[in-house]
Structures are given as C-alpha cells and as structure tokens.
Amino acid sequence: GMTAPPPMLYCPKGHILTPMVLMELQDRGGGYRGGYRCDACREGSCVELYHCDHCCYDLCRPCGTRATRRSQCPNGHILLRFTADDIAAFDKRKPTRTCDVCGDSDAVRFMMVCPGCDYHICPKCYRTTILE
C-alpha cells in the first residue's frame, strides 16, 4: 500500500532534515565513509537516518522518529520554521513572538510555529525538545 510521507523534521537550526539511507550519504563523498554518529544518542548503528546538508547534523531513525513526535504543537500539528520576516508578515500587529515553552521573547532569527494554534517555540527550546 501507499506509505505516508515522512513528517517534517528540522535540525536545531531549523533546516529540513532529509530521510535517507547511509549509502546515499556515502555516495556523495564527504566525511561519511566511516559511517555517521547520531547527534542525539551518539550511536550510528541504524542505516536509515535523517540528515541536514547545511549542518552535517544527523539523527538515526529511532531518534528521528521520537523527535518527530516531539517537534509538534500540543495539538499534534507539525511545526513550521518561521523566520523573523515570516513572523512579521504573518501577524503585522504582533511582530515579536514569545516562546510558549520558556517565555523568552528575544528577536530570534527564527521560531518553530504552529500558525493554526498560535504556538511558538524558540530555537533553544526546540533544540532541547528534539534532543531529549
């Protein structure tokens, strides 16, 4: 049957993680000849992983699956990466946003947002969330 597309998952800096197998990554060259080390559990035994090209950030499939469940708003919607400009455009009345986890409202470069639920999480809290 048809498999559902993998849910969106982002690295701590907010780039989309690409699901792939280790061989694909090794075929590109770079520093992956000897395998990889998961940035969450520090293991690298799983051949399926989530990879960020910009950051060389990697999550093994089990950690990626757990992180996917956590990188959602409390109502279970996938969070979207909003830059400061996206946030300003999305709500002109309230261009600064407060993190719903830590309450910080610094002008950060991006936030993970659920537009429908008006839920926001700052990069620092998001990073903690996916690496728990």
ChimeraX attribute file (.defattr): number of C-alpha atoms within 10 A of each C-alpha:
attribute: neighborCount
match mode: 1-to-1
recipient: residues
	/A:1	3
	/A:2	4
	/A:3	5
	/A:4	6
	/A:5	6
	/A:6	10
	/A:7	12
	/A:8	15
	/A:9	27
	/A:10	26
	/A:11	26
	/A:12	20
	/A:13	18
	/A:14	20
	/A:15	16
	/A:16	18
	/A:17	22
	/A:18	17
	/A:19	20
	/A:20	15
	/A:21	16
	/A:22	20
	/A:23	13
	/A:24	10
	/A:25	18
	/A:26	15
	/A:27	10
	/A:28	10
	/A:29	9
	/A:30	9
	/A:31	11
	/A:32	15
	/A:33	13
	/A:34	7
	/A:35	15
	/A:36	23
	/A:37	17
	/A:38	21
	/A:39	16
	/A:40	16
	/A:41	13
	/A:42	12
	/A:43	12
	/A:44	18
	/A:45	13
	/A:46	16
	/A:47	13
	/A:48	18
	/A:49	24
	/A:50	25
	/A:51	26
	/A:52	20
	/A:53	14
	/A:54	11
	/A:55	12
	/A:56	13
	/A:57	20
	/A:58	24
	/A:59	29
	/A:60	27
	/A:61	20
	/A:62	14
	/A:63	19
	/A:64	24
	/A:65	17
	/A:66	13
	/A:67	21
	/A:68	19
	/A:69	15
	/A:70	19
	/A:71	23
	/A:72	22
	/A:73	22
	/A:74	11
	/A:75	10
	/A:76	11
	/A:77	16
	/A:78	19
	/A:79	22
	/A:80	20
	/A:81	21
	/A:82	20
	/A:83	16
	/A:84	17
	/A:85	11
	/A:86	13
	/A:87	19
	/A:88	15
	/A:89	13
	/A:90	13
	/A:91	12
	/A:92	9
	/A:93	8
	/A:94	10
	/A:95	14
	/A:96	15
	/A:97	23
	/A:98	16
	/A:99	21
	/A:100	16
	/A:101	13
	/A:102	11
	/A:103	12
	/A:104	15
	/A:105	12
	/A:106	11
	/A:107	13
	/A:108	14
	/A:109	13
	/A:110	18
	/A:111	28
	/A:112	24
	/A:113	25
	/A:114	21
	/A:115	16
	/A:116	9
	/A:117	11
	/A:118	10
	/A:119	21
	/A:120	23
	/A:121	27
	/A:122	24
	/A:123	20
	/A:124	16
	/A:125	18
	/A:126	23
	/A:127	18
	/A:128	10
	/A:129	16
	/A:130	22
	/A:131	18
	/A:132	11
